[in-house]
Amino acid sequence: MSDHKHHSEEDSYFDEAEDFAYDEPLSKSELKRQSAELQKLGEEIVNLSDAHVATIPMDEELHDAVHQARAQNRKKEGYRRQLQFIGKLLRRRDTAPVKEAMAKLTHQHRANNAAFHALEKTREDIINKGDEAIQPLVEEYPELDRQKLRQLHRQVKKEREKNAAPKAYRELFQYLKSVIEP
C-alpha cells in the first residue's frame, strides 16, 4: 500500500493556506473564498486589453503567467489550471497595488461610459429639440459652430424621413465628441 495521497481539486485550495497572511486561523471556507476571489482577480487581469494589462503592477513571474494564460485557448483545461496558478501567485503577493490599478481601470471605464452616454443624450436633444437644445449648448461650449449643428440637425431629420443611412447622425456625434471631449 502506498503512502501517496490523492489530492482533489478542492484540496488544492488548502494546500497553500500558508500563502495567506493572517493573524488568526481562517476557516477552510474562508480560505476557499479568498482563493476563488484571487483567481477571479487573475481572470479579470487576463481578460484586459494589452494596454490595460501594461498598467497593472506585476513582477516578472506573475506577468509571464498572465501572458501565458492570454495565449491559451480559453475552452481548454490548461487555461483553467493556468488561472488557478495565477490565483496561487496572487496569494503570495501584496495584491493591494493590483486591486488599486484594477479599480482605477474600472472607474475610468465607468467615466468613459458616462461621458459617452452624455454625448448620446446631447445628440438626441439636438435632433429632437433643434435650436432649443443648440442654444444652451453653444453657450456652454462657445467653440461649437452653431451653423454646423443646425445643418447636421437638418441632415439627420432628412435621413430619418428618407430612411437613409445615418451618416449625419454619426457625424453629429463625432463633432460633439471632438469639441466636448478634447
C-alpha positions as CSV (number, residue, x, y, z in Angstrom):
1,M,0.0,0.0,0.0
2,S,1.4,3.4,-0.9
3,D,1.6,6.5,1.3
4,H,0.9,8.6,-1.7
5,K,-2.2,10.7,-1.1
6,H,-4.5,11.7,-3.9
7,H,-5.5,15.4,-3.8
8,S,-8.8,16.6,-5.1
9,E,-9.2,20.0,-6.8
10,E,-10.8,21.3,-3.5
11,D,-7.7,20.2,-1.5
12,S,-5.5,22.4,-3.6
13,Y,-7.2,25.4,-2.1
14,F,-5.9,24.5,1.3
15,D,-2.5,23.2,0.4
16,E,-1.4,26.8,0.2
17,A,-3.0,28.1,3.3
18,E,0.3,29.4,4.5
19,D,0.3,31.7,1.4
20,F,-2.2,33.9,3.1
21,A,-1.0,36.5,5.6
22,Y,-3.4,36.4,8.5
23,D,-3.3,36.9,12.3
24,E,-6.0,34.4,13.3
25,P,-6.5,31.0,11.8
26,L,-9.0,31.1,8.9
27,S,-11.7,28.5,8.3
28,K,-11.5,26.3,5.3
29,S,-14.4,28.0,3.7
30,E,-12.8,31.4,4.2
31,L,-9.5,30.2,2.6
32,K,-11.5,28.8,-0.3
33,R,-13.4,32.1,-0.7
34,Q,-10.2,34.1,-0.7
35,S,-8.6,31.7,-3.2
36,A,-11.7,32.0,-5.5
37,E,-11.6,35.8,-5.2
38,L,-7.9,36.0,-6.2
39,Q,-8.4,33.5,-9.0
40,K,-11.3,35.8,-10.3
41,L,-8.9,38.8,-10.0
42,G,-6.4,36.9,-12.0
43,E,-9.0,36.1,-14.7
44,E,-10.0,39.8,-14.8
45,I,-6.4,40.7,-15.5
46,V,-6.1,38.1,-18.2
47,N,-9.2,39.4,-19.9
48,L,-7.9,43.0,-20.1
49,S,-6.6,44.6,-23.3
50,D,-2.8,44.6,-23.8
51,A,-2.7,48.4,-23.0
52,H,-4.6,47.8,-19.7
53,V,-2.5,44.8,-18.7
54,A,0.6,47.0,-19.0
55,T,-0.9,49.3,-16.3
56,I,-1.1,46.5,-13.7
57,P,1.8,46.3,-11.4
58,M,3.2,42.8,-11.6
59,D,6.5,41.1,-11.1
60,E,8.0,39.0,-13.9
61,E,6.7,35.7,-12.7
62,L,3.1,36.9,-12.5
63,H,3.5,38.8,-15.7
64,D,4.6,35.7,-17.5
65,A,1.8,33.6,-16.1
66,V,-0.8,36.2,-17.2
67,H,0.6,36.3,-20.7
68,Q,0.7,32.5,-20.9
69,A,-3.0,32.4,-19.9
70,R,-3.8,35.0,-22.5
71,A,-2.2,32.8,-25.2
72,Q,-4.1,29.7,-24.3
73,N,-7.4,28.5,-25.6
74,R,-10.0,29.6,-23.0
75,K,-12.1,26.5,-23.5
76,K,-9.3,24.1,-22.6
77,E,-8.4,22.6,-19.2
78,G,-4.9,24.1,-19.3
79,Y,-6.5,27.6,-19.3
80,R,-8.4,26.8,-16.1
81,R,-5.3,25.4,-14.4
82,Q,-3.3,28.5,-15.5
83,L,-5.9,30.7,-13.8
84,Q,-5.6,28.6,-10.7
85,F,-1.8,29.1,-10.9
86,I,-2.3,32.9,-11.2
87,G,-4.5,32.8,-8.2
88,K,-1.8,30.9,-6.3
89,L,0.8,33.5,-7.3
90,L,-1.5,36.3,-6.2
91,R,-2.0,34.7,-2.8
92,R,1.8,35.0,-2.3
93,R,1.8,38.7,-3.1
94,D,0.5,42.0,-1.7
95,T,-2.5,42.4,-4.0
96,A,-3.3,46.0,-2.9
97,P,-1.5,47.7,-5.8
98,V,-3.0,45.2,-8.3
99,K,-6.5,45.8,-6.9
100,E,-6.0,49.6,-6.9
101,A,-4.9,49.5,-10.5
102,M,-7.9,47.4,-11.4
103,A,-10.2,49.8,-9.6
104,K,-8.7,52.8,-11.5
105,L,-9.4,50.9,-14.8
106,T,-13.0,50.2,-13.7
107,H,-13.5,53.8,-12.6
108,Q,-12.0,55.0,-15.9
109,H,-14.3,52.7,-17.8
110,R,-17.4,53.9,-16.0
111,A,-16.4,57.5,-16.5
112,N,-15.9,56.9,-20.2
113,N,-19.3,55.2,-20.4
114,A,-20.9,58.1,-18.6
115,A,-19.3,60.6,-21.0
116,F,-20.4,58.5,-24.0
117,H,-24.0,58.4,-22.7
118,A,-24.0,62.1,-22.0
119,L,-22.8,62.8,-25.6
120,E,-25.5,60.5,-27.0
121,K,-28.1,62.3,-24.9
122,T,-26.8,65.7,-26.2
123,R,-27.1,64.4,-29.8
124,E,-30.7,63.2,-29.2
125,D,-31.6,66.5,-27.6
126,I,-30.3,68.4,-30.7
127,I,-32.2,66.0,-33.0
128,N,-35.4,66.2,-31.1
129,K,-35.4,69.9,-29.9
130,G,-33.3,71.7,-32.6
131,D,-32.4,75.3,-31.7
132,E,-33.9,74.9,-28.2
133,A,-31.1,72.4,-27.4
134,I,-28.4,74.0,-29.6
135,Q,-28.5,77.5,-28.0
136,P,-27.6,76.4,-24.4
137,L,-25.0,74.0,-25.8
138,V,-23.3,76.8,-27.8
139,E,-23.4,79.0,-24.7
140,E,-21.7,76.3,-22.6
141,Y,-19.2,75.3,-25.4
142,P,-18.6,78.5,-27.4
143,E,-16.1,76.6,-29.7
144,L,-19.1,74.7,-31.2
145,D,-20.3,76.0,-34.5
146,R,-24.0,76.9,-34.3
147,Q,-24.4,76.7,-38.1
148,K,-22.8,73.3,-38.3
149,L,-25.0,72.0,-35.5
150,R,-28.1,73.3,-37.3
151,Q,-27.0,71.9,-40.6
152,L,-26.4,68.4,-39.0
153,H,-29.7,68.6,-37.3
154,R,-31.5,69.2,-40.6
155,Q,-29.5,66.4,-42.3
156,V,-30.4,63.9,-39.6
157,K,-34.1,64.8,-39.9
158,K,-33.9,64.3,-43.7
159,E,-32.0,61.0,-43.2
160,R,-34.8,59.7,-40.9
161,E,-37.6,60.9,-43.3
162,K,-35.9,59.0,-46.2
163,N,-34.9,56.1,-44.0
164,A,-31.4,56.6,-45.3
165,A,-28.1,55.6,-43.7
166,P,-27.4,57.6,-40.5
167,K,-24.3,59.4,-41.9
168,A,-25.2,62.8,-40.4
169,Y,-26.3,61.2,-37.2
170,R,-22.8,59.7,-36.7
171,E,-21.2,62.9,-37.9
172,L,-23.1,64.9,-35.3
173,F,-21.9,62.6,-32.6
174,Q,-18.2,62.8,-33.8
175,Y,-18.4,66.6,-34.0
176,L,-19.8,66.8,-30.4
177,K,-17.2,64.4,-29.2
178,S,-14.3,66.4,-30.9
179,V,-15.3,69.6,-29.1
180,I,-16.8,68.5,-25.8
181,E,-14.2,65.8,-25.1
182,P,-10.9,67.0,-26.4
